Amino acid sequence: MKSVFYSIAAAGLLAMPVTAAEHAMGDASAGEDAFSQCSACHVVVNDEGETLAGRNGRQGPNLYGVIGRQAGSVEDFRYGDSIVEAGENGLVWDQESLAAYLLDPTGYLREVLDDDRARGKMSYRVRSEEDAANLAAFLATFSEAEEEGEASSDS
């Protein structure tokens, strides 16, 4: 009986990383709905000037192509020093790092920079890990890296 229990427990533990990885990727459709939280400050506008998401928010940077982009690097946007430093130190947004940042911008920058004085200018925090993962998945749909990944997997 104990061996059956241990076998079931081991199988469950082996399945957990897959489940966690799938959850970390998020649901882009749910992220589109959750983007309403972001649209007061952010917009997604492509290179042709077409608004793809949001309603022309200008307080935060354009989020078009954020996945795969160096943190703090949108030209002519005035970022805080900490996020610029993180980008200069090599922080490039992927879905996982962006989701973590959305949950606690200042805390994330303090951890990445190993600096308790680091501060994020974005005061809003996404309240749930699921929403953060979904938002990151949604924003990934506006990324060249995502489009290239889809093109290579189709060929």
N, C-alpha and C positions, 0 to 999 in steps of 0.2 A: 504494500500500500504506500509506504514511504517513497519507494522508487517511482511510482506513478505520479505522486505529488511533486517530487523533484523534477521529473521530466516535464510536467506541465509548467512548473515555475520557470524552468530553464527556457522552454519554448517561448513563454511570455516575455522573458527578459531579452531574448534574441530578437523578438519582433518589435520591441520598444524603439530602438534607434530608427527603424524604417518609419514607424508612425510619427516620431518626433520630426524626422526630416521632411516628411510629407506636410506636416503641420507648419513647419518653418517656411515652406514655399508659399503658403497662403492661397487664397481664392481671389483671383483678379476681379471676378464679377461682384463679389461681396465688397472688395476694395473700392470698386467704382461707387457703390452706395455710400461707403464710409468716407469717401473723399469730400463729401459735403462739410465734414469737420474742418477740412483744410482750405476750402475754396474762398473763405473770407480773406485769407492772406496769400494764397498761392494759386497759380494758374499753370496749365500745361499748354504751351504754344509752340507749334513746330517751327522749323526754319523758314517756312513760307508765310508765317504770321497767322496761321489758322489756329484758333482756340479749340483745343481738343478736350479740355476738361477745366472746370472752374468757371469763375465769372469775372475774370480780369483783376484778380487780387494782385496788389503790387507791393504789399508789405514784405512778403517773402520772395525768394528767387523763383524763377521759372523752373518747374520740375521736369520739363521735357528732357529726356536723356539722363536723368539723375542716376539711374543704375548704370554703373560703368564709368561714372564721372568722378574726378578728383573732388573731394569735399572742399567747399569754400572757394569754388573756382569760376562761378558764372561772372563773365565780364560785366563791369559797371554795376555790380551789386555790392553794397557795403555790408560785408559780413563782420561778425565779431572776430577778435584776434584769435580766440581758441580754435574755432573751426578752420580758419585759414591755416593755422599752425598744424593742425591735425592733417589737413590735406597736403601741406608741404612735407610732412613727415611720412606721407605715403598712403593716407586713408583714401581709398577709392570705394564708393558706395556699391555694395551688392545688397541683395534682398535682406540677408541676415543682419548686416551692420545697420542698414537703414531702419529696419524694424526695431532694433535695440535703441537706436537714437530717438526714434519717435516716442518710445515709452518714457524716456528721461534724458532730454538733450544735455543738460548740464552734467548729470551723473555719468553719461556715456563719454563726454569729452574729458571729464576728470580721469576716468579709467583709461581711456586711449592715450592721453597725454601724461599719465601718471603725475598729475598736478592737481592738488586739492583747491587751487585758486582758479582753475579753468572755469569759464562760464559760457553757457550757450545763450544766444540772444532770443532763441525761440522759447517762449514761456509756456506755450501750449504743450500738453502731454496727452498722448493717446492713452486711453484708460485700460485697454485690454490687449494682451499679447496677440490674441486672434485678430483684432482690428489692425494692429500694427503689421502683422504678417500679411493680411489681406491688402492693406494699403501699399506695402512694398511690392506685392505681386501685381497690383494694378499699375503702379508706376513703372514697373519693368516692361509693361506692354508698350511704353513710349520710349524704349531704349534701343539704340542701334545694336548693342550687344545682344539683346533679346531677339531682335529681328534676324541678326546673323546666325544665332543659334538655331532659330526656327528654320532658316533657309538651309543650313548645313544638315539638319536632321531630316529635311524633306528630300534631299538629293541622294 
